[in-house]
């Protein structure tokens, strides 16, 4: 009787293991097919979409500013012109492993996904690179397809084409930050009447927070 029971138990365990292996294989195949679909449907990776026009400044013959032209008030800054306190504030609040991952933070994504399933507000798990993708290539619609399109563009396009420093430049120079201001330089001038490189910790923290909802804040 014991031998028969043990044999039956082994058959059950083998069946469970076999089912698990088959389930994993099917899951991997479906994931590959899904990513092929995402890659095929992804928008064209046009670098020009990342470029934004700066405000045109008009001076008189005495070198005094007389007028500004352009649909968006923006002055671009390079990575070296961004204060360290602002970079630290953005990294801390948006993407703590930005300089370690390849555009997709898998542990954070899995944690956020589990949190969503459990009904907790765990955020969207978008890295800075994924946010650059969302703001310039896809859209702000909440969908699985859009999220994975951002992942694809982040890993295989943005991170393969640009350095981490360049990605941060696009992140801070392009978005609208309230008060008719686009990018951190114009926001710094609008809110604090100083250049971005002059921001202190508290001012940098405020600017970093505006990226989430500039109109509301």
C-alpha positions in Angstrom: 0.0 0.0 0.0 2.8 2.4 0.9 4.6 1.6 -2.4 1.5 2.3 -4.4 0.9 5.5 -2.5 4.5 6.7 -3.1 4.2 5.8 -6.8 1.0 7.8 -7.1 2.5 10.7 -5.3 5.5 10.7 -7.6 3.3 10.7 -10.6 1.3 13.6 -9.2 4.6 15.6 -8.5 5.9 14.8 -12.0 2.6 15.9 -13.6 2.7 19.2 -11.6 6.4 19.8 -12.6 5.6 19.0 -16.2 2.6 21.3 -16.2 4.7 24.1 -14.7 7.4 23.7 -17.4 4.8 23.7 -20.1 3.1 26.8 -18.6 6.5 28.6 -18.4 7.4 27.7 -22.0 4.0 29.0 -23.2 4.4 32.1 -21.2 7.8 32.8 -22.7 6.5 32.2 -26.2 3.6 34.5 -25.6 5.9 37.2 -24.2 8.2 37.0 -27.2 5.3 37.3 -29.6 4.0 40.3 -27.6 7.3 42.0 -27.7 7.6 41.4 -31.5 4.1 43.0 -31.8 5.2 45.9 -29.6 8.4 46.4 -31.7 6.4 46.3 -34.9 3.8 48.8 -33.7 6.2 51.2 -31.9 6.3 54.7 -33.3 9.3 55.7 -35.5 12.3 56.6 -33.4 12.8 60.1 -34.8 15.5 61.9 -32.8 14.0 65.2 -34.0 11.0 64.6 -31.8 13.3 65.1 -28.8 14.5 68.5 -29.9 12.5 71.6 -28.7 12.9 75.1 -29.9 14.3 77.7 -27.5 12.8 81.1 -27.0 14.0 83.7 -29.5 15.5 86.7 -27.7 15.6 90.1 -29.4 18.1 92.8 -28.2 18.5 96.4 -29.3 21.8 98.0 -30.3 22.4 98.7 -26.6 22.3 95.0 -25.8 19.0 95.3 -23.9 16.4 92.7 -24.2 13.3 94.0 -26.0 11.2 91.0 -26.9 10.9 87.2 -26.7 9.4 85.2 -29.5 8.2 81.6 -29.6 5.2 79.4 -28.7 7.0 78.0 -25.7 9.2 79.9 -23.2 12.3 77.7 -23.0 16.0 78.0 -22.4 18.0 74.7 -22.6 20.7 73.7 -20.2 23.4 71.1 -20.5 24.0 68.4 -18.0 27.0 70.3 -16.5 24.7 73.3 -15.9 22.2 71.3 -13.8 22.9 71.7 -10.1 23.8 68.5 -8.3 21.0 69.1 -5.8 18.4 69.1 -8.6 19.8 65.9 -10.2 19.8 64.2 -6.8 16.2 65.4 -6.1 15.0 64.0 -9.5 16.8 60.7 -9.1 15.6 60.2 -5.5 12.0 60.9 -6.3 11.6 59.5 -9.8 14.2 56.7 -10.5 16.7 55.8 -7.7 18.5 53.2 -9.9 18.7 55.4 -13.0 22.5 55.1 -13.4 22.4 51.3 -12.9 19.6 50.0 -15.1 19.3 49.8 -18.9 16.2 51.9 -19.2 13.9 49.4 -17.4 14.0 48.8 -13.6 12.7 45.2 -13.4 12.5 44.9 -9.6 10.7 48.2 -9.2 8.3 47.2 -12.1 7.5 43.8 -10.5 7.0 45.5 -7.1 4.6 48.1 -8.6 2.7 45.4 -10.5 2.2 43.3 -7.3 1.1 46.4 -5.5 -1.5 47.2 -8.2 -2.9 43.7 -8.0 -3.2 44.0 -4.2 -5.0 47.4 -4.6 -2.1 49.5 -3.4 -1.0 52.8 -5.0 2.6 51.7 -5.9 3.1 54.1 -8.8 3.7 53.4 -12.4 7.3 52.2 -12.1 8.4 54.4 -15.1 12.1 55.1 -15.2 13.3 58.5 -16.3 14.1 57.0 -19.7 10.6 55.6 -20.0 9.2 59.1 -19.1 11.3 60.6 -21.9 9.7 58.1 -24.2 6.2 58.8 -23.0 6.6 62.6 -23.3 8.1 62.5 -26.8 7.2 59.3 -28.6 4.1 57.7 -27.2 1.4 59.3 -25.0 0.1 59.6 -21.5 -2.7 57.0 -22.0 -2.8 54.4 -19.3 -2.5 51.0 -21.0 -0.3 47.9 -21.0 0.5 48.4 -24.7 1.8 51.9 -24.1 3.8 50.9 -21.0 5.6 48.1 -22.9 6.1 50.3 -25.9 7.9 52.8 -23.6 10.0 49.9 -22.2 11.0 48.8 -25.7 11.9 52.3 -26.8 13.8 52.9 -23.6 16.0 49.8 -23.7 16.5 49.4 -27.5 16.4 53.0 -28.7 17.0 55.7 -26.1 19.6 53.9 -24.0 21.4 52.6 -27.1 21.6 56.0 -28.7 22.2 58.4 -25.8 24.2 58.6 -22.6 22.6 58.8 -19.2 23.6 62.5 -19.1 21.9 63.2 -22.4 18.7 61.5 -21.3 18.6 63.7 -18.2 19.0 66.7 -20.4 16.0 65.7 -22.5 14.1 65.0 -19.3 14.7 68.4 -17.8 14.6 70.6 -20.9 11.4 69.5 -22.7 8.5 69.3 -20.2 6.0 72.0 -19.3 6.5 73.1 -15.7 3.7 75.6 -15.2 3.5 79.3 -15.4 4.1 79.2 -19.2 7.6 77.8 -18.5 9.2 74.8 -20.3 12.2 73.2 -18.9 14.0 73.8 -15.6 15.9 76.9 -16.7 12.8 78.8 -17.6 11.0 77.5 -14.5 13.9 78.6 -12.3 13.7 82.1 -13.9 9.9 82.2 -13.5 9.7 81.1 -10.0 12.9 82.2 -8.4 14.4 84.8 -10.8 17.6 82.9 -11.0 19.4 80.4 -13.3 19.0 76.7 -12.8 22.6 76.3 -11.7 22.0 78.8 -8.8 19.2 76.8 -7.2 19.5 75.7 -3.6 18.2 72.5 -2.1 14.7 73.6 -1.3 14.2 75.4 -4.6 15.6 72.3 -6.5 13.2 70.1 -4.6 10.2 72.2 -5.6 11.3 72.2 -9.3 11.8 68.4 -9.2 8.2 68.0 -7.8 6.6 70.0 -10.6 7.3 67.3 -13.2 4.4 65.2 -11.9 1.6 67.7 -12.1 2.8 71.3 -12.9 -0.7 72.6 -13.5 -2.0 71.3 -10.1 1.0 72.3 -8.1 
